[in-house]
């Protein structure tokens, strides 16, 4: 009984912290600030492997910030232009969160895919639209 209560309390606390973080990030993005959106990137240089990192999204910027040494070795994609949006296939759901949304982009290094959670999708798509218009 005590274990169940502790597990439920930990789940509620985690949900509160996550919702607060997402709300603050969305407020900063709405105010025109620069935010970091956690995501995974599929880069053509890594033969289809998903790399962990963050997309730095601002009023005039969309840049990749790797979180691993492997991600730091690949050239950062620039001039990202959105091509499409899709849900992950069941096999991709083993590597990335199956609830995420995959944004297919064309870039200076070739076809790039960005896996991002639905609550972070809005600021990323808005920044990709802005950079494509420039």
Backbone as CSV, one residue per row, in Angstrom:
resi,resn,N_x,N_y,N_z,CA_x,CA_y,CA_z,C_x,C_y,C_z
1,UNK,0.823,-1.195,0.000,0.000,0.000,0.000,0.865,1.255,0.000
2,UNK,1.896,1.276,0.824,2.779,2.436,0.905,3.519,2.627,-0.423
3,UNK,3.916,1.522,-1.051,4.612,1.599,-2.336,3.723,2.218,-3.391
4,UNK,2.445,1.842,-3.412,1.508,2.391,-4.387,1.306,3.886,-4.179
5,UNK,1.171,4.294,-2.945,0.984,5.713,-2.635,2.228,6.509,-3.045
6,UNK,3.410,5.978,-2.769,4.650,6.656,-3.158,4.774,6.746,-4.678
7,UNK,4.406,5.687,-5.390,4.482,5.700,-6.852,3.519,6.727,-7.443
8,UNK,2.319,6.794,-6.903,1.334,7.770,-7.387,1.801,9.197,-7.088
9,UNK,2.339,9.410,-5.891,2.838,10.743,-5.534,4.001,11.159,-6.439
10,UNK,4.892,10.226,-6.752,6.013,10.531,-7.650,5.506,10.857,-9.048
11,UNK,4.501,10.142,-9.525,3.924,10.417,-10.840,3.275,11.785,-10.911
12,UNK,2.540,12.148,-9.870,1.888,13.464,-9.825,2.935,14.573,-9.771
13,UNK,3.958,14.401,-8.970,5.019,15.397,-8.860,5.751,15.565,-10.197
14,UNK,6.027,14.466,-10.871,6.683,14.526,-12.182,5.814,15.256,-13.192
15,UNK,4.529,14.966,-13.213,3.609,15.636,-14.144,3.541,17.135,-13.869
16,UNK,3.530,17.528,-12.614,3.496,18.949,-12.275,4.763,19.676,-12.722
17,UNK,5.914,19.064,-12.479,7.179,19.688,-12.868,7.267,19.801,-14.391
18,UNK,6.870,18.755,-15.116,6.917,18.786,-16.577,5.973,19.840,-17.140
19,UNK,4.754,19.918,-16.609,3.799,20.900,-17.128,4.276,22.328,-16.849
20,UNK,4.907,22.533,-15.707,5.433,23.862,-15.384,6.578,24.246,-16.320
21,UNK,7.458,23.299,-16.623,8.564,23.539,-17.539,8.062,23.859,-18.934
22,UNK,7.090,23.091,-19.409,6.522,23.314,-20.740,5.828,24.674,-20.795
23,UNK,5.086,25.019,-19.759,4.379,26.304,-19.731,5.368,27.468,-19.774
24,UNK,6.448,27.387,-19.000,7.462,28.453,-18.999,8.135,28.572,-20.370
25,UNK,8.439,27.431,-20.979,9.073,27.447,-22.296,8.150,28.074,-23.327
26,UNK,6.864,27.740,-23.282,5.899,28.320,-24.227,5.718,29.816,-24.001
27,UNK,5.748,30.258,-22.756,5.644,31.694,-22.463,6.848,32.453,-22.999
28,UNK,8.047,31.872,-22.838,9.250,32.507,-23.375,9.199,32.584,-24.897
29,UNK,8.723,31.507,-25.538,8.618,31.502,-27.002,7.593,32.518,-27.476
30,UNK,6.465,32.633,-26.776,5.438,33.605,-27.160,5.932,35.030,-26.976
31,UNK,6.812,35.248,-26.022,7.362,36.571,-25.777,8.519,36.927,-26.704
32,UNK,8.864,36.029,-27.615,9.930,36.307,-28.569,11.315,35.908,-28.101
33,UNK,11.392,35.133,-27.032,12.689,34.703,-26.524,13.210,33.461,-27.233
34,UNK,14.445,33.127,-26.937,15.063,31.921,-27.480,14.858,30.784,-26.490
35,UNK,14.417,29.629,-27.007,14.181,28.463,-26.159,14.932,27.265,-26.718
36,UNK,15.106,26.248,-25.893,15.707,24.991,-26.316,14.656,23.902,-26.227
37,UNK,14.348,23.300,-27.374,13.322,22.258,-27.458,14.020,20.895,-27.464
38,UNK,13.768,20.038,-26.463,14.374,18.713,-26.473,13.838,17.912,-27.656
39,UNK,14.740,17.223,-28.348,14.317,16.464,-29.522,15.354,15.404,-29.847
40,UNK,15.051,14.639,-30.893,16.006,13.694,-31.455,16.094,13.998,-32.938
41,UNK,17.285,13.871,-33.488,17.543,14.243,-34.873,18.078,13.035,-35.629
42,UNK,17.529,12.788,-36.804,18.059,11.744,-37.685,18.832,12.456,-38.782
43,UNK,20.137,12.256,-38.772,21.054,12.961,-39.665,21.552,11.994,-40.742
44,UNK,21.656,12.436,-41.998,22.114,11.529,-43.049,23.555,11.040,-42.856
45,UNK,24.382,11.792,-42.168,25.768,11.378,-41.945,25.879,10.215,-40.963
46,UNK,24.877,10.007,-40.136,24.904,8.921,-39.143,24.075,7.723,-39.581
47,UNK,23.752,7.630,-40.861,23.074,6.469,-41.451,21.783,6.105,-40.733
48,UNK,20.972,7.077,-40.474,19.656,6.819,-39.917,19.586,6.675,-38.410
49,UNK,20.682,6.852,-37.682,20.626,6.771,-36.228,20.027,8.042,-35.659
50,UNK,19.290,7.901,-34.572,18.698,9.061,-33.896,19.696,9.613,-32.904
51,UNK,19.924,10.915,-32.957,20.852,11.601,-32.063,20.074,12.467,-31.078
52,UNK,20.424,12.381,-29.790,19.762,13.200,-28.778,20.330,14.601,-28.775
53,UNK,19.457,15.566,-28.519,19.911,16.937,-28.436,18.756,17.898,-28.260
54,UNK,18.984,19.134,-28.624,17.977,20.189,-28.502,18.041,21.067,-29.737
55,UNK,16.891,21.573,-30.132,16.826,22.574,-31.181,16.720,23.924,-30.477
56,UNK,17.652,24.809,-30.758,17.624,26.158,-30.210,16.752,26.977,-31.150
57,UNK,15.603,27.405,-30.639,14.584,28.067,-31.456,14.410,29.490,-30.955
58,UNK,14.546,30.444,-31.865,14.373,31.847,-31.534,13.639,32.576,-32.634
59,UNK,13.493,33.876,-32.497,12.771,34.654,-33.504,13.400,34.554,-34.898
60,UNK,14.709,34.427,-34.970,15.356,34.346,-36.281,16.340,33.192,-36.360
61,UNK,16.232,32.246,-35.452,17.219,31.177,-35.374,16.589,29.813,-35.181
62,UNK,17.118,28.819,-35.856,16.834,27.414,-35.598,18.179,26.705,-35.727
63,UNK,18.700,26.184,-34.618,20.024,25.561,-34.631,20.003,24.278,-33.806
64,UNK,20.846,23.333,-34.181,20.959,22.044,-33.495,22.039,22.136,-32.424
65,UNK,21.703,21.656,-31.216,22.651,21.622,-30.101,22.731,20.166,-29.627
66,UNK,23.807,19.441,-29.975,23.904,18.022,-29.612,24.116,17.826,-28.118
67,UNK,23.692,16.644,-27.634,23.889,16.313,-26.216,24.879,15.178,-26.027
68,UNK,25.381,14.605,-27.119,26.324,13.489,-27.032,27.548,13.792,-27.892
69,UNK,28.623,13.031,-27.675,29.815,13.203,-28.497,29.554,12.820,-29.946
70,UNK,28.742,11.805,-30.155,28.416,11.373,-31.514,27.677,12.486,-32.248
71,UNK,26.754,13.149,-31.579,26.020,14.246,-32.191,26.903,15.441,-32.487
72,UNK,27.941,15.627,-31.685,28.843,16.754,-31.900,29.759,16.527,-33.100
73,UNK,29.930,15.272,-33.499,30.803,14.956,-34.623,30.171,15.247,-35.979
74,UNK,28.865,15.250,-36.053,28.195,15.457,-37.343,28.060,16.953,-37.619
75,UNK,28.072,17.333,-38.884,27.895,18.755,-39.193,26.474,19.204,-38.863
76,UNK,26.358,20.364,-38.273,25.047,20.887,-37.881,24.249,21.250,-39.133
77,UNK,23.000,20.796,-39.216,22.189,21.161,-40.379,21.804,22.635,-40.311
78,UNK,21.915,23.300,-41.432,21.498,24.697,-41.498,20.518,24.846,-42.644
79,UNK,19.862,25.956,-42.706,18.845,26.241,-43.731,17.764,25.163,-43.730
80,UNK,17.246,24.861,-42.534,16.187,23.855,-42.429,14.892,24.366,-43.050
81,UNK,14.251,23.504,-43.858,12.972,23.838,-44.472,12.052,22.635,-44.288
82,UNK,10.914,22.859,-43.658,9.971,21.775,-43.366,9.379,21.215,-44.653
83,UNK,9.358,19.879,-44.751,8.760,19.197,-45.900,7.448,18.537,-45.495
84,UNK,7.419,17.914,-44.315,6.213,17.220,-43.878,6.255,16.863,-42.403
85,UNK,5.124,16.321,-41.949,4.968,15.888,-40.558,4.362,14.493,-40.587
86,UNK,4.828,13.626,-39.687,4.266,12.279,-39.617,4.438,11.707,-38.214
87,UNK,3.718,10.642,-37.973,3.868,9.902,-36.716,4.975,8.868,-36.913
88,UNK,5.635,8.457,-35.844,6.689,7.446,-36.003,6.102,6.082,-36.356
89,UNK,6.815,5.346,-37.196,6.439,3.970,-37.495,6.676,3.123,-36.240
90,UNK,6.099,1.937,-36.204,6.224,1.128,-34.990,7.682,0.807,-34.694
91,UNK,8.492,0.600,-35.712,9.908,0.300,-35.492,10.662,1.532,-34.971
92,UNK,10.313,2.712,-35.456,10.919,3.944,-34.947,10.499,4.206,-33.514
93,UNK,9.303,3.757,-33.151,8.806,3.933,-31.799,9.639,3.205,-30.759
94,UNK,10.495,2.276,-31.206,11.407,1.597,-30.284,12.599,2.493,-29.932
95,UNK,12.952,3.420,-30.812,14.099,4.314,-30.598,13.698,5.680,-30.044
96,UNK,12.583,6.194,-30.519,12.080,7.489,-30.056,10.767,7.246,-29.327
97,UNK,10.288,8.236,-28.626,9.011,8.121,-27.930,7.901,7.915,-28.968
98,UNK,7.092,6.881,-28.844,6.053,6.634,-29.848,4.974,7.714,-29.896
99,UNK,4.895,8.579,-28.871,3.909,9.668,-28.901,4.431,10.918,-29.589
100,UNK,5.695,10.924,-29.979,6.273,12.122,-30.585,5.780,12.313,-32.016
101,UNK,6.083,13.464,-32.564,5.775,13.789,-33.946,7.102,13.995,-34.663
102,UNK,7.207,13.448,-35.871,8.443,13.568,-36.637,8.244,14.620,-37.719
103,UNK,9.121,15.609,-37.721,9.090,16.686,-38.712,10.189,16.396,-39.723
104,UNK,9.806,16.163,-40.965,10.773,15.921,-42.042,11.203,17.265,-42.608
105,UNK,12.504,17.451,-42.738,13.054,18.724,-43.217,14.103,18.476,-44.298
106,UNK,14.266,19.471,-45.141,15.348,19.505,-46.102,16.351,20.514,-45.560
107,UNK,17.642,20.214,-45.666,18.643,21.113,-45.103,19.868,21.161,-45.992
108,UNK,20.876,21.857,-45.523,22.125,21.992,-46.269,22.888,20.671,-46.348
109,UNK,22.615,19.733,-45.436,23.319,18.449,-45.427,22.474,17.308,-45.988
110,UNK,21.256,17.588,-46.408,20.367,16.563,-46.951,19.084,16.469,-46.147
111,UNK,18.409,15.327,-46.288,17.141,15.116,-45.589,17.404,14.860,-44.109
112,UNK,16.728,15.623,-43.260,16.885,15.539,-41.809,15.498,15.356,-41.211
113,UNK,15.398,14.522,-40.173,14.134,14.347,-39.457,14.337,14.730,-37.999
114,UNK,13.330,15.415,-37.450,13.379,15.871,-36.062,12.185,15.266,-35.335
115,UNK,12.447,14.493,-34.289,11.385,13.907,-33.466,11.200,14.788,-32.246
116,UNK,9.984,15.295,-32.065,9.701,16.222,-30.977,8.347,15.862,-30.365
117,UNK,8.203,16.113,-29.085,6.937,15.826,-28.409,5.873,16.837,-28.852
118,UNK,4.597,16.444,-28.824,3.535,17.333,-29.320,3.467,18.688,-28.618
119,UNK,3.777,18.760,-27.326,3.694,20.044,-26.629,4.822,20.991,-27.028
120,UNK,5.863,20.500,-27.694,6.952,21.347,-28.172,6.902,21.564,-29.681
121,UNK,5.917,21.024,-30.340,5.832,21.087,-31.798,5.540,22.497,-32.307
122,UNK,4.672,23.232,-31.640,4.265,24.565,-32.088,5.414,25.544,-32.263
123,UNK,6.237,25.762,-31.223,7.355,26.700,-31.386,8.345,26.273,-32.468
124,UNK,8.573,24.961,-32.625,9.503,24.488,-33.641,8.965,24.770,-35.043
125,UNK,7.687,24.455,-35.274,7.101,24.689,-36.601,7.055,26.173,-36.929
126,UNK,6.760,26.989,-35.945,6.717,28.445,-36.163,8.107,28.965,-36.544
127,UNK,9.134,28.486,-35.864,10.503,28.922,-36.185,10.930,28.426,-37.564
128,UNK,10.539,27.201,-37.930,10.874,26.697,-39.263,10.179,27.514,-40.343
129,UNK,8.944,27.948,-40.102,8.239,28.809,-41.061,8.970,30.139,-41.217
130,UNK,9.393,30.714,-40.107,10.082,32.008,-40.147,11.384,31.932,-40.930
131,UNK,12.162,30.873,-40.693,13.439,30.762,-41.383,13.252,30.433,-42.866
132,UNK,12.177,29.731,-43.213,11.909,29.430,-44.622,11.480,30.682,-45.366
133,UNK,10.804,31.606,-44.670,10.335,32.839,-45.300,11.478,33.817,-45.554
134,UNK,12.552,33.707,-44.749,13.687,34.637,-44.907,14.528,34.314,-46.117
